[in-house]
Amino acid sequence: MKASLKGLWTSVSQSYGWEGLKKGRCRIAGFWLTFMPMWWFFGSLYLAAPAALALLFAADRLRARYMRTLEVRMNAKDSASWDVEINQVKVGQLSDADYALIRYRVFSDERVYIAQSFNLLRVAVNAIDSLVLAIPIGAFWVAVALLILSPETITSVLAALQHATPSDLRHALGTASPVLVLVIMVSFAFNWMFGLSRFGFINRFDDAVGTAIRKRLGVAAEGDCLLSRWAEGSVVFTNERATIRFDKGQ
C-alpha cells in the first residue's frame, strides 16, 4: 500500500510539479483551461488550483490507461476486422490493430490537443454570448408574466429601484449571483445533453481519426466514418469508451 501511494505521489510530482508543467505545453494549456472556470466557480485561488490539478491528473491517468489498451490492440496477432462506411457507403475493411495504431498516433499528437483547446475556447465564448443574450430576454418575459399575473409586484419593484442606493444594488446583485450561477450550470448541462455543436463544438480527435482512416483506405470523399463488424450473429460498432471501461490495466 505504501509503495503504491509512493509511486502515485512520484507520478503526480513529476507530471504536475513546476518542472513537469514547464516541460509539457499541453499540460500548461490544460491547466489554465481548467483553472479559469474553476476560479470563476469557486471564487478562490486556493480551491481552484487543487481542483484543476486533480481534474487534469485524472484525465491524464485515463489517457495513459487508454494508450496502454491501444498498445495491446496494436500488438495483437489475430485482431478483428472492421467494415468501414463513409456516409453510409462501405469503402473497405480495417483491422483492429491498424485502427488502434491510427488512434494511438492521433492521441499522441500535440497538435490535435491544441486544436481541441482552441475549439473549446470558441465554444466557451459562444456559450457566454448566448447567455448574455438569454439573460435580458428571460428578464423581459419574466417582467411580462409579472405584469399580467401580478401587476402590484412590478410596481413595488420599480419603486424599490427608484429609491435604491448603490449599496442596496450591490447587495441585490450578490443575492442574485448564486441563482444566476445555478441557471448557467443548468443551461450548460441541458445543452451538453443535446450536443454542443450549436456553440461550434467540433471533436478534433474524431476528425483526425476519420482523416487518417480515409487516407489509409485511399478514400478522397469526406464524411463520418462508421466502423462495424459481425460478432456472434449481431452487428457490433466501435465503442472506445467501452474499451476503457473494460480495460484490465494491461
Summary of the structure (lengths in Angstrom):
residues: 250
radius of gyration: 24.9
end to end distance: 19.8
largest distance: 79.5
contacts: 604
relative contact order: 0.11
helix: 73%
strand: 10%
